[in-house]
């Protein structure tokens, strides 16, 4: 397990470092890319989300044990995660008497969570393929909640307003999104194969063992391409609040609820282990989108996103110890 912990730390640092190095070299004119940095970042992310992650998710779900009915409540933990993080961040902003734009950026930094690339990677490395298969269920309602709740609240704190959509309109818009279609298709197909009793080919475990770390590495490289350190020093107090919320309060809330729900008794504690990992995850890159389009404090959002992403490296040993202690 220690070797796996070290591997996850090295992979995260390597991906972020390579992306950041490419960004610096390009900006200084020492590296000539075939496209600009934003386009490269989008291309890397699209490739992983549309073609690689669906393959890994489908294969992982194919072998999950769904016999315990308590797993029905697993996606609810993800919902609690988003709301708790967002409103704890708003509470911290009010305590600091932050202005509206900063409050909106802090909300985004607490609400939007990187459960996929970072959370999926650490889950796979520390827990294995069956744990990784539960990650899509944890974030099953993420996109719906992000766009129907997170974005409107972010717009409330900014100057720009988006046209109000009802729930049916949000669902219809998300249904047209190719990334969501790919993710949902992978979940449906993998679950169907599981319940149909079709045996998964033995080679699939080797495919996932290669593709899951590779996909996360590419996504982390894409994240590294967008990292900017210059403004962090201006937001140390706000950054500290977000890091404490994400590394202390959210784990305490989510792990306690998981224990109460009895997830420690399901599949040798597998769901509890997954929640322990995911409860520490950083702000998602999508945090920067509402901060930008709703005229919030984009520098603050970028600083909190970057600091929370880097802080995960520090807390991997804590995650490792809690998994051993509580399961």
Backbone bond lengths (Angstrom), bond angles and torsions (degrees), N, CA, C in turn:
res aa  C-N    CA-C-N  psi(-1)  N-CA   C-N-CA  omega(-1)  CA-C   N-CA-C  phi
1 X - - - 1.475 - - 1.524 111.54 -
2 X 1.323 117.46 -36.97 1.468 120.75 179.05 1.524 110.01 -62.01
3 X 1.335 116.12 -41.48 1.456 120.41 177.98 1.521 111.38 -61.23
4 X 1.334 116.99 -40.03 1.454 121.07 178.20 1.529 110.61 -65.27
5 X 1.333 116.54 -40.11 1.464 120.85 178.81 1.529 110.53 -61.54
6 X 1.328 116.06 -44.78 1.464 120.72 179.81 1.526 110.50 -64.85
7 X 1.337 115.97 -40.37 1.467 120.48 179.66 1.524 111.14 -61.13
8 X 1.341 117.10 -42.84 1.465 120.34 -179.90 1.522 110.85 -64.60
9 X 1.328 117.11 -40.13 1.469 120.75 178.62 1.529 110.54 -63.70
10 X 1.332 115.75 -46.34 1.472 120.81 -178.55 1.529 110.55 -63.14
11 X 1.339 117.00 -41.82 1.459 120.54 -178.60 1.523 111.24 -64.78
12 X 1.335 116.79 -42.11 1.467 120.55 179.26 1.523 110.46 -64.39
13 X 1.324 116.48 -47.91 1.463 120.31 -179.53 1.525 111.04 -62.42
14 X 1.330 116.61 -41.73 1.467 120.95 -178.53 1.525 111.24 -63.76
15 X 1.343 116.71 -47.72 1.456 119.89 -179.32 1.520 112.34 -60.82
16 X 1.337 116.67 -48.44 1.465 121.05 179.66 1.532 111.11 -63.32
17 X 1.327 116.43 -41.38 1.470 121.05 -177.51 1.529 111.79 -65.87
18 X 1.328 116.11 -43.72 1.466 119.39 179.84 1.523 110.52 -63.76
19 X 1.322 116.75 -45.13 1.461 120.01 178.52 1.513 112.15 -60.87
20 X 1.329 116.36 -44.82 1.462 120.57 -179.33 1.526 111.23 -66.65
21 X 1.333 116.99 -38.79 1.469 121.36 179.21 1.525 111.10 -64.46
22 X 1.337 116.47 -43.09 1.458 120.55 177.30 1.527 110.15 -61.14
23 X 1.326 116.67 -41.29 1.464 120.89 178.87 1.528 111.36 -61.70
24 X 1.334 116.84 -46.43 1.468 120.85 -179.82 1.521 111.63 -63.56
25 X 1.334 116.92 -46.94 1.465 121.08 -178.33 1.523 111.51 -63.37
26 X 1.327 115.66 -36.47 1.469 119.45 179.14 1.520 110.89 -68.41
27 X 1.332 116.19 -44.48 1.460 120.20 -179.03 1.528 112.04 -65.40
28 X 1.318 117.21 -30.00 1.464 121.28 179.28 1.524 112.53 -87.35
29 X 1.326 116.97 0.10 1.450 121.16 177.42 1.512 114.80 78.34
30 X 1.337 117.11 13.33 1.461 120.69 -179.60 1.530 112.78 -92.63
31 X 1.326 115.82 -6.19 1.462 120.64 178.90 1.520 108.32 -139.01
32 X 1.312 116.21 125.65 1.460 121.57 -178.26 1.525 109.34 -106.80
33 X 1.340 116.08 107.49 1.459 121.33 -178.86 1.521 110.53 -89.20
34 X 1.323 115.97 161.54 1.457 121.36 179.50 1.517 111.98 -74.94
35 X 1.338 116.97 -9.91 1.462 122.47 179.83 1.523 108.50 -152.26
36 X 1.335 117.36 174.44 1.460 118.70 179.03 1.525 110.47 -81.47
37 X 1.336 116.01 165.28 1.468 120.84 -173.94 1.532 113.52 -61.04
38 X 1.332 120.12 -47.27 1.470 119.04 179.05 1.529 112.64 -58.19
39 X 1.333 116.34 -40.24 1.464 119.89 -179.71 1.527 110.83 -68.24
40 X 1.338 116.84 -38.91 1.468 120.87 177.47 1.518 110.57 -63.02
41 X 1.331 115.86 -44.07 1.464 119.96 179.65 1.522 111.05 -60.83
42 X 1.335 116.25 -43.84 1.467 119.95 179.49 1.526 111.46 -65.29
43 X 1.322 116.46 -39.48 1.465 120.27 -179.94 1.520 111.62 -62.92
44 X 1.329 116.30 -44.37 1.464 120.73 178.29 1.525 111.15 -61.89
45 X 1.329 115.91 -45.57 1.461 120.03 -178.85 1.524 111.80 -65.70
46 X 1.330 116.50 -42.82 1.465 120.05 179.53 1.528 111.42 -62.75
47 X 1.315 116.49 -43.02 1.456 120.17 -179.49 1.517 112.46 -59.87
48 X 1.323 115.56 -43.21 1.467 120.20 -179.42 1.523 111.11 -69.60
49 X 1.339 116.68 -46.98 1.462 120.77 -174.82 1.529 112.92 -69.32
50 X 1.327 116.76 -33.11 1.464 119.53 -176.08 1.527 113.94 -88.59
51 X 1.348 116.52 -30.34 1.462 118.23 -169.76 1.532 115.25 -120.73
52 X 1.315 118.41 -32.31 1.464 119.03 -174.74 1.527 112.13 -95.23
53 X 1.325 116.72 -52.43 1.470 119.54 -177.07 1.524 112.54 -60.13
54 X 1.341 120.95 -40.79 1.476 118.97 177.05 1.522 112.98 -57.04
55 X 1.351 117.95 -37.19 1.462 121.27 178.82 1.520 110.74 -65.30
56 X 1.331 116.75 -43.38 1.471 120.50 -177.84 1.525 111.22 -70.14
57 X 1.331 116.55 -41.01 1.467 120.35 -179.13 1.525 110.48 -65.68
58 X 1.332 117.37 -45.72 1.464 121.29 179.10 1.531 110.91 -57.87
59 X 1.336 116.10 -45.84 1.459 119.62 -178.89 1.509 113.14 -67.02
60 X 1.325 116.82 -37.35 1.464 120.01 -179.62 1.523 111.35 -69.36
61 X 1.347 116.62 -42.72 1.465 120.17 179.92 1.524 112.18 -66.20
62 X 1.302 116.40 -24.01 1.457 122.27 -178.68 1.539 111.83 -59.61
63 X 1.338 117.35 -27.51 1.473 120.19 -174.13 1.526 113.75 -115.75
64 X 1.339 118.38 8.97 1.466 120.86 -179.03 1.522 110.67 -74.77
65 X 1.329 115.54 144.13 1.463 121.19 176.71 1.527 108.97 -90.72
66 X 1.351 116.93 109.48 1.463 122.04 -177.81 1.531 112.36 -101.44
67 X 1.322 118.14 18.38 1.459 120.72 -172.83 1.528 113.61 -67.04
68 X 1.337 117.55 -29.15 1.470 119.91 -177.26 1.528 110.01 -84.30
69 X 1.330 116.78 122.89 1.466 122.01 -176.16 1.520 113.10 -65.97
70 X 1.331 117.66 -18.60 1.465 120.16 -179.54 1.527 112.20 -65.01
71 X 1.311 117.17 -19.00 1.468 120.15 178.42 1.530 111.82 -66.69
72 X 1.329 117.23 -15.97 1.466 120.51 176.95 1.529 110.40 -59.25
73 X 1.330 115.97 -31.80 1.467 120.71 -176.66 1.526 112.71 -87.99
74 X 1.316 117.09 0.72 1.455 119.80 -176.86 1.533 112.89 -61.71
75 X 1.356 119.50 -43.97 1.476 119.01 178.05 1.527 113.53 -61.00
76 X 1.357 116.62 -25.74 1.464 119.51 179.16 1.522 111.10 -63.50
77 X 1.320 116.98 -29.01 1.462 120.29 178.12 1.525 110.54 -65.34
78 X 1.327 116.14 -36.52 1.457 119.40 176.62 1.516 111.34 -64.53
79 X 1.327 117.07 -41.02 1.466 121.26 178.52 1.522 110.39 -61.62
80 X 1.330 116.43 -45.54 1.470 120.59 177.16 1.525 110.38 -59.43
81 X 1.314 116.42 -39.73 1.466 122.40 -179.45 1.534 110.88 -56.10
82 X 1.341 116.66 -51.78 1.462 120.37 -177.18 1.524 111.66 -63.67
83 X 1.336 116.39 -49.74 1.458 119.95 -176.29 1.525 111.70 -65.83
84 X 1.320 117.14 -43.37 1.462 120.31 -179.66 1.529 110.58 -61.83
85 X 1.330 117.01 -45.27 1.457 120.11 179.69 1.511 112.26 -62.57
86 X 1.328 117.01 -43.60 1.459 120.87 -178.73 1.507 113.16 -64.92
87 X 1.321 116.38 -45.97 1.460 118.65 -175.47 1.526 112.95 -79.77
88 X 1.324 117.59 -26.17 1.469 119.19 169.75 1.532 110.17 -64.56
89 X 1.325 116.40 -37.97 1.463 120.55 178.47 1.526 110.94 -66.58
90 X 1.333 117.28 -40.42 1.462 120.16 176.80 1.530 110.21 -63.56
91 X 1.336 116.14 -41.06 1.467 119.79 177.17 1.521 111.85 -60.33
92 X 1.335 116.10 -41.61 1.463 120.14 178.14 1.526 110.73 -64.73
93 X 1.341 116.40 -38.19 1.463 120.46 179.21 1.524 111.34 -64.92
94 X 1.332 116.74 -41.94 1.461 120.18 177.32 1.536 111.06 -64.73
95 X 1.336 116.03 -39.02 1.470 119.54 178.80 1.528 111.38 -63.79
96 X 1.331 116.67 -33.70 1.468 121.28 178.28 1.524 112.27 -86.61
97 X 1.350 116.73 -1.93 1.460 122.87 -177.40 1.526 110.67 55.41
98 X 1.321 114.73 44.52 1.460 120.62 -179.40 1.521 110.67 -73.61
99 X 1.322 116.95 150.50 1.450 121.65 176.87 1.522 109.49 -71.24
100 X 1.331 115.92 168.55 1.465 120.82 -172.65 1.527 112.59 -57.76
101 X 1.327 117.50 -45.10 1.466 120.07 -176.45 1.528 111.04 -63.51
102 X 1.328 116.31 -39.54 1.467 119.52 178.09 1.523 110.10 -69.50
103 X 1.315 116.82 -39.05 1.464 120.34 178.71 1.528 110.24 -60.46
104 X 1.337 116.65 -43.32 1.452 120.54 178.57 1.520 112.57 -62.53
105 X 1.326 116.41 -41.40 1.469 120.10 178.99 1.523 111.51 -67.97
106 X 1.331 116.62 -37.37 1.464 119.84 177.30 1.528 110.35 -66.39
107 X 1.337 116.31 -39.82 1.469 119.45 175.97 1.525 110.52 -57.77
108 X 1.334 116.47 -49.14 1.467 120.61 -179.88 1.525 111.24 -59.35
109 X 1.321 116.78 -39.53 1.468 121.80 -178.42 1.524 112.01 -68.54
110 X 1.333 116.75 -25.81 1.460 119.94 177.50 1.515 113.22 -91.15
111 X 1.326 116.21 -28.09 1.470 121.61 -172.33 1.529 112.32 -84.92
112 X 1.321 117.75 -53.02 1.467 122.31 -175.66 1.531 109.90 -80.39
113 X 1.324 116.58 125.33 1.462 121.45 -168.73 1.528 112.12 -126.52
114 X 1.326 116.08 135.88 1.471 121.94 179.14 1.529 110.09 -82.55
115 X 1.319 115.19 81.51 1.458 120.83 179.36 1.531 110.94 -87.92
116 X 1.337 116.39 -25.94 1.451 120.40 -173.78 1.508 115.61 -77.60
117 X 1.339 118.03 -76.89 1.468 120.73 -171.69 1.519 112.72 -67.14
118 X 1.333 118.27 -48.02 1.466 120.59 -179.65 1.524 110.40 -80.41
119 X 1.333 116.70 -48.67 1.463 120.00 -179.24 1.510 112.71 -62.89
120 X 1.334 116.50 -43.05 1.462 120.13 179.11 1.513 112.26 -64.32
121 X 1.337 115.92 -39.95 1.463 120.20 179.46 1.525 111.78 -62.33
122 X 1.329 116.84 -52.09 1.470 120.64 -176.86 1.526 109.95 -65.56
123 X 1.333 117.06 -38.15 1.468 120.63 177.28 1.519 110.78 -60.67
124 X 1.332 116.48 -46.95 1.460 120.64 -178.59 1.527 111.19 -63.23
125 X 1.312 116.82 -44.47 1.465 120.20 -175.84 1.523 111.63 -70.47
126 X 1.329 118.01 -43.92 1.462 120.66 -175.93 1.526 113.22 -83.26
127 X 1.328 117.49 -30.67 1.477 120.57 -172.68 1.517 112.36 -113.55
128 X 1.337 117.08 -37.21 1.456 118.91 179.34 1.514 112.93 116.15
129 X 1.323 114.91 -176.70 1.456 121.51 -173.32 1.525 112.60 -66.34
130 X 1.330 118.16 -37.02 1.469 120.16 179.89 1.522 110.70 -66.66
131 X 1.329 117.16 -36.41 1.460 120.09 175.32 1.517 111.28 -66.62
132 X 1.323 116.17 -42.29 1.466 121.72 178.60 1.525 110.65 -59.33
133 X 1.326 117.37 -34.63 1.463 121.11 -178.80 1.516 112.24 -65.20
134 X 1.332 118.31 -24.77 1.462 120.90 -179.58 1.526 112.44 -81.31
135 X 1.324 117.62 -15.34 1.467 120.96 -178.66 1.530 111.63 -59.71
136 X 1.358 119.77 -46.23 1.474 118.37 177.94 1.521 113.31 -61.60
137 X 1.331 118.03 -30.98 1.459 119.97 177.47 1.524 111.16 -71.71
138 X 1.316 116.29 -35.77 1.465 120.30 177.76 1.530 110.17 -62.29
139 X 1.336 116.53 -40.53 1.464 121.22 -178.38 1.521 112.69 -101.08
140 X 1.326 116.81 26.83 1.463 121.90 -174.61 1.529 112.11 -57.80
141 X 1.331 117.09 -39.41 1.463 120.90 -176.22 1.526 112.42 -104.09
142 X 1.323 116.87 14.74 1.466 120.58 -174.11 1.524 112.53 -57.26
143 X 1.331 117.48 -52.99 1.460 120.13 -174.53 1.525 111.78 -63.83
144 X 1.339 116.29 -41.59 1.461 119.35 178.91 1.521 110.33 -60.22
145 X 1.315 117.08 -45.79 1.456 121.25 -178.40 1.528 111.04 -70.16
146 X 1.326 116.30 -39.64 1.468 119.71 178.37 1.530 110.91 -55.82
147 X 1.343 116.22 -50.32 1.457 119.66 -172.19 1.530 113.52 -84.99
148 X 1.326 117.36 -27.29 1.465 119.37 -178.73 1.528 112.65 -91.41
149 X 1.340 117.48 -20.85 1.468 121.19 -178.98 1.527 111.62 -121.18
150 X 1.334 117.00 -53.35 1.456 120.72 -174.57 1.517 113.89 -61.58
151 X 1.334 116.89 -48.74 1.462 120.34 -178.44 1.531 112.51 -66.53
152 X 1.342 119.70 -44.31 1.470 118.78 176.80 1.528 113.59 -60.96
153 X 1.331 117.75 -39.01 1.464 119.73 178.04 1.532 109.72 -66.53
154 X 1.328 116.66 -41.10 1.462 119.70 176.87 1.528 110.73 -60.34
155 X 1.335 116.96 -41.49 1.463 120.75 -179.69 1.522 111.70 -65.70
156 X 1.329 116.68 -29.61 1.465 121.14 178.68 1.529 111.37 -61.37
157 X 1.335 115.97 -35.74 1.459 120.00 -178.43 1.533 113.18 -86.47
158 X 1.343 117.02 -7.88 1.458 120.75 179.43 1.510 111.38 -104.03
159 X 1.316 115.98 -173.55 1.456 121.10 -178.93 1.521 111.88 -92.57
160 X 1.319 115.81 -30.00 1.459 119.21 -178.04 1.521 110.58 -83.25
161 X 1.279 116.51 149.74 1.464 121.63 179.30 1.528 108.98 -124.81
162 X 1.282 116.12 139.00 1.463 119.16 174.99 1.523 109.19 -98.64
163 X 1.319 115.75 153.63 1.451 120.04 178.07 1.520 109.13 -63.24
164 X 1.316 115.40 129.93 1.458 119.83 -175.10 1.516 110.95 -67.39
165 X 1.328 115.81 133.91 1.457 121.90 178.85 1.521 109.03 -116.12
166 X 1.330 116.02 142.47 1.457 117.99 172.66 1.527 108.69 -83.78
167 X 1.323 115.58 175.27 1.462 120.14 -174.03 1.527 111.28 -61.68
168 X 1.333 116.90 -40.63 1.467 120.77 -178.71 1.530 110.99 -63.59
169 X 1.328 116.53 -38.21 1.464 120.66 179.33 1.524 111.04 -67.96
170 X 1.344 116.44 -38.11 1.462 120.19 177.11 1.527 110.23 -62.44
171 X 1.333 116.16 -46.26 1.465 120.67 179.94 1.527 110.63 -61.61
172 X 1.342 116.94 -42.88 1.463 120.67 -179.70 1.523 111.19 -62.98
173 X 1.334 116.98 -40.80 1.462 120.16 179.67 1.520 110.92 -66.85
174 X 1.339 116.86 -42.75 1.461 120.49 -179.91 1.525 111.32 -66.15
175 X 1.330 115.95 -32.95 1.472 119.76 -179.85 1.524 112.00 -65.02
176 X 1.329 116.87 -21.66 1.462 120.56 178.41 1.523 112.76 -87.98
177 X 1.315 116.88 -8.28 1.469 121.43 -177.87 1.531 109.80 -75.58
178 X 1.337 119.02 122.12 1.473 120.94 -177.19 1.529 113.48 -64.04
179 X 1.324 117.15 -30.25 1.458 120.12 179.98 1.533 110.82 -69.94
180 X 1.316 115.63 -40.78 1.459 119.90 178.37 1.524 110.19 -69.87
181 X 1.319 116.98 -38.03 1.469 120.20 176.57 1.526 110.83 -60.09
182 X 1.332 116.10 -43.44 1.466 120.08 -179.72 1.524 110.54 -64.30
183 X 1.343 116.77 -42.95 1.462 120.59 -178.49 1.521 111.61 -66.27
184 X 1.338 116.19 -46.38 1.470 120.53 -179.23 1.528 110.65 -64.90
185 X 1.316 117.23 -40.64 1.470 120.91 178.95 1.522 110.97 -60.32
186 X 1.341 116.25 -41.79 1.463 120.26 179.64 1.523 110.88 -63.80
187 X 1.335 116.94 -42.35 1.466 121.05 179.38 1.523 110.56 -64.58
188 X 1.336 116.52 -45.43 1.475 120.80 -178.17 1.526 111.21 -64.51
189 X 1.332 116.81 -46.94 1.467 120.21 -177.82 1.524 111.12 -66.32
190 X 1.321 116.75 -44.88 1.466 120.20 179.77 1.512 112.38 -62.13
191 X 1.340 115.98 -43.02 1.462 120.50 179.15 1.527 110.92 -66.34
192 X 1.332 116.77 -40.80 1.468 120.76 178.47 1.527 110.95 -60.85
193 X 1.329 117.30 -47.21 1.460 120.96 179.75 1.529 111.20 -60.86
194 X 1.342 114.97 -36.01 1.463 120.61 178.90 1.532 110.41 -63.89
195 X 1.323 116.35 -53.78 1.468 120.44 -176.06 1.528 112.11 -72.18
196 X 1.338 116.47 -22.69 1.463 119.51 178.46 1.523 111.59 -74.94
197 X 1.323 116.76 -10.74 1.452 120.61 177.97 1.515 114.44 76.03
198 X 1.333 115.88 17.29 1.465 119.96 178.54 1.530 109.01 -78.65
199 X 1.304 117.22 128.67 1.456 120.35 -177.48 1.529 111.09 -74.72
200 X 1.317 115.44 132.24 1.458 119.29 179.82 1.523 110.60 -75.09
201 X 1.339 118.32 137.54 1.465 120.86 178.23 1.530 111.00 -59.50
202 X 1.295 116.36 143.40 1.465 121.32 -176.20 1.522 112.58 -61.88
203 X 1.349 117.54 -31.94 1.461 120.23 -176.74 1.524 112.84 -67.19
204 X 1.355 116.77 -17.91 1.461 120.14 -175.39 1.530 111.92 -63.57
205 X 1.326 116.83 -32.86 1.464 119.87 179.55 1.526 110.76 -63.89
206 X 1.329 116.94 -35.83 1.465 120.66 177.40 1.531 110.83 -72.11
207 X 1.344 115.95 -36.08 1.464 120.19 177.75 1.523 110.03 -61.13
208 X 1.334 116.61 -48.09 1.456 120.33 -179.51 1.520 112.11 -67.91
209 X 1.320 116.77 -34.89 1.463 120.35 178.87 1.527 111.42 -61.35
210 X 1.327 116.18 -27.03 1.470 120.75 177.86 1.528 111.77 -92.29
211 X 1.336 116.38 -44.82 1.458 120.18 -172.48 1.527 113.79 -72.31
212 X 1.329 118.62 -36.15 1.461 120.08 -176.28 1.530 111.29 -64.98
213 X 1.347 119.53 -51.41 1.472 118.21 175.86 1.526 112.57 -63.15
214 X 1.341 117.44 -37.24 1.459 120.72 -179.81 1.527 110.83 -63.40
215 X 1.336 116.93 -45.68 1.466 120.76 179.79 1.523 111.06 -61.11
216 X 1.335 116.56 -43.60 1.455 120.19 179.12 1.520 111.29 -65.55
217 X 1.328 116.89 -39.17 1.461 120.84 178.73 1.534 110.79 -62.02
218 X 1.320 116.74 -43.15 1.466 120.56 178.94 1.525 110.43 -64.99
219 X 1.330 117.40 -42.74 1.458 120.58 178.86 1.528 111.50 -64.69
220 X 1.324 117.07 -39.05 1.461 121.01 177.71 1.522 111.13 -67.04
221 X 1.329 116.29 -36.32 1.463 119.81 175.20 1.526 110.20 -62.82
222 X 1.331 116.15 -41.61 1.467 120.47 177.57 1.530 110.46 -62.89
223 X 1.327 116.82 -39.31 1.462 120.84 176.52 1.525 109.90 -62.71
224 X 1.341 115.88 -43.62 1.461 120.45 179.71 1.514 112.86 -59.86
225 X 1.338 117.03 -32.25 1.467 121.18 178.31 1.521 112.29 -62.80
226 X 1.341 116.62 -23.90 1.460 119.81 -177.46 1.519 114.35 -103.74
227 X 1.325 117.89 4.50 1.463 120.39 -176.75 1.530 111.25 -73.79
228 X 1.336 115.66 137.67 1.453 122.56 176.35 1.530 108.41 -137.22
229 X 1.323 116.76 122.10 1.467 120.96 -175.19 1.529 113.68 -97.66
230 X 1.312 117.29 -11.38 1.461 120.36 -167.20 1.520 114.81 -62.05
231 X 1.328 118.41 -30.31 1.468 120.69 -173.55 1.525 113.70 -100.79
232 X 1.326 117.87 0.09 1.462 120.15 -175.10 1.521 111.98 -59.23
233 X 1.335 117.05 -40.81 1.470 120.62 -173.85 1.533 112.77 -62.59
234 X 1.331 117.76 -18.67 1.465 120.71 -179.05 1.528 112.73 -84.03
235 X 1.321 117.40 -8.26 1.466 120.63 -173.75 1.532 112.38 -130.23
236 X 1.299 117.57 34.71 1.464 120.22 -174.23 1.526 112.34 -61.60
237 X 1.327 117.45 -40.09 1.474 120.84 -179.30 1.525 110.82 -65.46
238 X 1.321 116.12 -45.39 1.468 120.29 -179.81 1.534 111.31 -66.23
239 X 1.330 115.57 -40.04 1.462 120.13 178.38 1.521 110.65 -61.68
240 X 1.310 116.31 -44.14 1.472 120.73 179.52 1.522 110.65 -58.95
241 X 1.330 117.12 -41.34 1.473 120.82 179.02 1.528 110.98 -61.21
242 X 1.332 116.95 -46.07 1.462 120.37 -178.79 1.523 111.16 -65.60
243 X 1.322 117.14 -41.81 1.466 120.54 179.78 1.527 110.45 -64.30
244 X 1.331 117.52 -40.86 1.466 120.93 178.89 1.526 110.54 -66.50
245 X 1.327 116.72 -42.33 1.465 120.11 177.57 1.523 110.48 -59.12
246 X 1.328 116.44 -45.29 1.462 121.11 -174.38 1.522 113.51 -79.51
247 X 1.312 118.10 -25.17 1.467 119.55 -176.01 1.520 113.88 -108.79
248 X 1.338 117.46 -7.28 1.475 120.30 -179.93 1.529 110.70 -125.57
249 X 1.331 116.74 -61.63 1.465 120.11 -172.91 1.530 112.95 -69.17
250 X 1.331 117.46 -48.45 1.467 118.83 -179.54 1.528 112.52 -63.38
251 X 1.339 119.82 -45.91 1.468 118.23 175.61 1.520 112.90 -58.63
252 X 1.345 116.83 -40.70 1.469 119.89 -179.95 1.526 110.89 -61.98
253 X 1.334 116.90 -44.02 1.462 121.43 -178.92 1.524 111.10 -67.19
254 X 1.325 116.36 -50.84 1.463 120.85 -173.04 1.525 112.68 -70.85
255 X 1.319 117.11 -40.07 1.470 119.56 179.20 1.523 110.49 -67.43
256 X 1.336 116.72 -38.26 1.468 120.35 177.37 1.524 110.62 -62.72
257 X 1.338 116.66 -46.19 1.467 120.25 178.88 1.530 111.32 -63.55
258 X 1.330 116.60 -37.71 1.466 120.45 179.27 1.525 111.33 -64.67
259 X 1.319 116.29 -39.51 1.467 120.03 177.58 1.521 111.07 -66.71
260 X 1.342 116.48 -41.34 1.458 120.94 178.54 1.532 110.66 -63.58
261 X 1.335 116.04 -38.83 1.468 121.15 -179.43 1.523 112.57 -72.88
262 X 1.327 117.45 -9.73 1.460 120.87 177.83 1.514 114.63 83.07
263 X 1.339 117.11 18.09 1.459 119.59 -179.15 1.529 112.44 -66.35
264 X 1.318 116.92 -19.57 1.459 119.76 177.11 1.516 112.94 -70.63
265 X 1.349 116.05 -14.75 1.460 120.84 -178.83 1.529 112.44 -100.72
266 X 1.328 116.74 0.30 1.464 121.51 -177.76 1.527 109.92 -99.32
267 X 1.328 116.81 126.90 1.484 121.97 175.53 1.521 112.21 48.61
268 X 1.332 115.54 50.75 1.470 121.91 179.26 1.524 112.52 58.58
269 X 1.322 115.68 33.27 1.467 120.16 176.68 1.515 114.41 82.09
270 X 1.339 118.24 13.66 1.462 121.46 -176.17 1.532 113.00 -57.02
271 X 1.352 120.20 -49.96 1.471 119.22 -179.95 1.527 112.45 -61.44
272 X 1.330 116.96 -37.38 1.469 120.18 178.54 1.527 110.56 -63.88
273 X 1.317 117.19 -42.10 1.464 120.87 178.50 1.526 110.57 -59.63
274 X 1.340 115.98 -43.15 1.464 120.31 -179.53 1.528 110.33 -63.68
275 X 1.317 116.64 -42.91 1.469 120.36 -179.97 1.529 110.85 -65.01
276 X 1.320 117.50 -37.47 1.464 120.31 177.05 1.531 109.72 -58.10
277 X 1.319 116.02 -45.76 1.476 119.87 179.83 1.522 110.77 -64.75
278 X 1.329 117.01 -52.96 1.458 120.93 -172.45 1.524 113.27 -68.40
279 X 1.324 117.29 -25.02 1.467 119.90 -179.09 1.522 112.76 -65.81
280 X 1.338 117.48 -19.75 1.463 121.83 -179.10 1.525 112.99 -95.53
281 X 1.319 118.73 1.71 1.460 120.22 -170.05 1.529 112.73 -69.96
282 X 1.338 115.88 152.39 1.473 121.21 -173.73 1.516 113.02 -82.89
283 X 1.326 115.39 -179.96 1.460 121.22 174.03 1.526 109.31 -63.78
284 X 1.328 116.08 144.40 1.467 120.88 179.80 1.519 110.57 -83.08
285 X 1.326 115.32 157.91 1.466 120.27 178.95 1.528 111.26 -62.25
286 X 1.335 117.01 -27.06 1.464 120.87 179.18 1.530 111.48 -63.49
287 X 1.333 117.64 -15.36 1.465 122.30 175.36 1.522 111.04 -51.76
288 X 1.325 116.88 -36.43 1.458 121.60 -175.08 1.532 112.48 -73.61
289 X 1.335 117.32 -21.32 1.461 120.25 -177.10 1.530 112.45 -68.93
290 X 1.341 119.85 -57.07 1.476 118.16 178.15 1.523 112.17 -64.54
291 X 1.342 117.15 -32.24 1.469 119.61 177.55 1.522 110.83 -61.75
292 X 1.326 115.90 -32.68 1.463 120.57 -179.65 1.523 111.84 -80.72
293 X 1.323 117.42 -51.03 1.465 119.82 -172.58 1.523 112.90 -73.88
294 X 1.338 118.24 -21.19 1.464 120.46 179.98 1.521 112.58 -104.89
295 X 1.333 116.00 14.45 1.463 121.18 173.16 1.527 112.51 59.69
296 X 1.337 115.82 42.40 1.468 120.76 174.29 1.528 108.56 -87.26
297 X 1.324 116.74 -169.96 1.468 120.47 178.96 1.531 107.57 -82.32
298 X 1.329 116.70 93.10 1.463 121.49 -174.79 1.524 111.89 -66.71
299 X 1.321 117.48 -36.43 1.469 120.53 178.32 1.519 110.86 -62.87
300 X 1.326 116.69 -39.73 1.464 120.72 178.02 1.520 110.32 -65.79
301 X 1.329 117.14 -44.92 1.467 120.81 179.18 1.523 110.73 -60.45
302 X 1.321 116.62 -42.50 1.459 121.16 178.98 1.526 111.18 -64.27
303 X 1.329 116.38 -42.18 1.469 120.93 -179.43 1.532 110.90 -64.62
304 X 1.336 117.10 -43.70 1.470 120.79 -179.46 1.523 111.08 -67.93
305 X 1.333 115.94 -41.24 1.464 119.93 177.64 1.522 110.93 -60.97
306 X 1.316 116.55 -46.68 1.460 120.75 -177.86 1.523 111.37 -66.49
307 X 1.340 117.14 -47.01 1.463 120.68 -178.05 1.522 111.65 -64.44
308 X 1.326 117.26 -40.19 1.468 119.49 -179.68 1.523 110.97 -68.67
309 X 1.343 116.84 -34.58 1.463 120.55 177.44 1.524 110.80 -64.76
310 X 1.325 116.39 -44.91 1.463 120.61 179.84 1.532 111.55 -68.87
311 X 1.335 116.69 -31.29 1.475 119.55 -177.53 1.522 112.12 -67.34
312 X 1.345 117.25 -25.05 1.468 120.30 179.38 1.524 110.40 -58.59
313 X 1.328 116.42 -36.11 1.466 120.57 179.57 1.523 110.26 -57.59
314 X 1.327 115.89 -40.92 1.466 121.14 -179.24 1.521 111.28 -67.62
315 X 1.341 116.51 -35.24 1.464 119.99 -172.72 1.527 114.26 -91.09
316 X 1.316 118.63 -1.85 1.467 119.87 177.04 1.538 111.62 -58.02
317 X 1.343 120.15 -43.19 1.471 119.23 175.91 1.529 112.99 -61.14
318 X 1.349 116.75 -33.66 1.478 120.32 177.74 1.528 109.42 -67.00
319 X 1.334 116.71 -43.28 1.464 121.36 177.23 1.526 110.48 -58.74
320 X 1.313 114.87 -45.21 1.472 121.57 179.62 1.527 111.24 -58.97
321 X 1.327 117.18 -43.98 1.474 121.12 -179.02 1.525 111.40 -68.55
322 X 1.334 116.58 -39.73 1.464 119.48 179.91 1.520 112.21 -66.63
323 X 1.329 116.93 -37.34 1.467 120.38 176.43 1.518 110.46 -59.86
324 X 1.331 116.95 -44.23 1.464 121.61 179.92 1.531 112.36 -70.45
325 X 1.338 115.54 -32.21 1.458 120.27 -177.16 1.518 113.47 -77.66
326 X 1.333 116.73 -39.54 1.463 121.41 -170.68 1.518 114.59 -100.24
327 X 1.351 118.03 -7.84 1.471 118.43 -177.75 1.525 110.11 -128.34
